[in-house]
């Protein structure tokens, strides 16, 4: 689904990685500039990841600091 926020088209997405879900978002601004926010955080539920992707995209469009994910995944 695509959301519009202050003239920007926002497409949140979720990728399944093992038993977790990774939040992602892409943004197309009015001037045609496209931005991918990449992997935003890892979540236990698809819904939680999707909602977080929307929050991050809205913050990006508003020029605010992106929210932090609820936890960090340790890298080996």
VMD Tcl script that draws the C-alpha trace (Angstrom):
set ca {
  {0.00 0.00 0.00}
  {1.20 3.51 -0.74}
  {0.65 6.36 1.71}
  {0.95 10.07 0.93}
  {2.44 12.45 3.49}
  {3.10 16.12 2.72}
  {3.20 15.38 -1.02}
  {5.58 12.42 -0.76}
  {4.56 8.89 -1.74}
  {5.62 6.39 0.91}
  {5.77 2.65 0.38}
  {6.46 0.71 3.57}
  {7.43 -2.94 3.24}
  {8.34 -5.93 5.37}
  {10.78 -8.73 4.57}
  {10.74 -12.01 6.42}
  {14.15 -13.15 7.65}
  {13.97 -16.48 9.43}
  {11.38 -16.08 12.18}
  {11.69 -12.28 12.26}
  {10.38 -9.41 10.12}
  {12.51 -6.51 8.83}
  {10.94 -3.07 8.36}
  {11.81 -1.12 5.19}
  {10.48 1.97 3.43}
  {10.87 3.76 0.10}
  {9.93 7.38 -0.49}
  {9.23 9.28 -3.71}
  {9.15 13.02 -3.10}
  {7.22 15.59 -5.16}
  {10.39 16.65 -7.00}
  {10.91 13.06 -8.19}
  {13.75 12.23 -5.80}
  {13.56 8.64 -4.60}
  {14.98 7.48 -1.28}
  {15.19 4.03 0.25}
  {15.56 4.00 4.02}
  {16.91 0.44 3.91}
  {16.54 -1.97 6.83}
  {15.00 -0.02 9.71}
  {14.70 -2.67 12.39}
  {13.87 -6.28 13.19}
  {10.52 -7.23 14.71}
  {8.72 -10.30 15.99}
  {5.54 -9.46 14.08}
  {4.82 -8.38 10.51}
  {2.37 -5.75 11.74}
  {4.90 -4.21 14.14}
  {7.51 -3.98 11.38}
  {5.02 -2.43 8.95}
  {3.87 0.22 11.42}
  {7.48 1.07 12.31}
  {8.33 1.50 8.61}
  {5.48 4.01 8.29}
  {6.62 5.93 11.39}
  {10.18 6.14 10.05}
  {9.06 7.29 6.61}
  {6.82 10.01 8.05}
  {9.69 11.22 10.26}
  {12.03 11.29 7.25}
  {9.58 13.35 5.17}
  {9.05 15.73 8.12}
  {12.82 16.22 8.51}
  {12.83 14.65 11.96}
  {15.22 12.11 13.47}
  {14.17 8.56 12.67}
  {12.83 6.63 15.66}
  {15.02 3.90 17.07}
  {13.88 0.28 16.72}
  {12.81 -1.39 19.96}
  {16.00 -3.49 20.14}
  {19.24 -4.25 18.29}
  {20.12 -7.63 16.90}
  {23.59 -8.82 17.90}
  {25.83 -9.51 14.93}
  {28.24 -12.42 15.08}
}
mol new
graphics top color blue
foreach p $ca { graphics top sphere $p radius 0.5 }
foreach p [lrange $ca 0 end-1] q [lrange $ca 1 end] { graphics top cylinder $p $q radius 0.2 }
display resetview
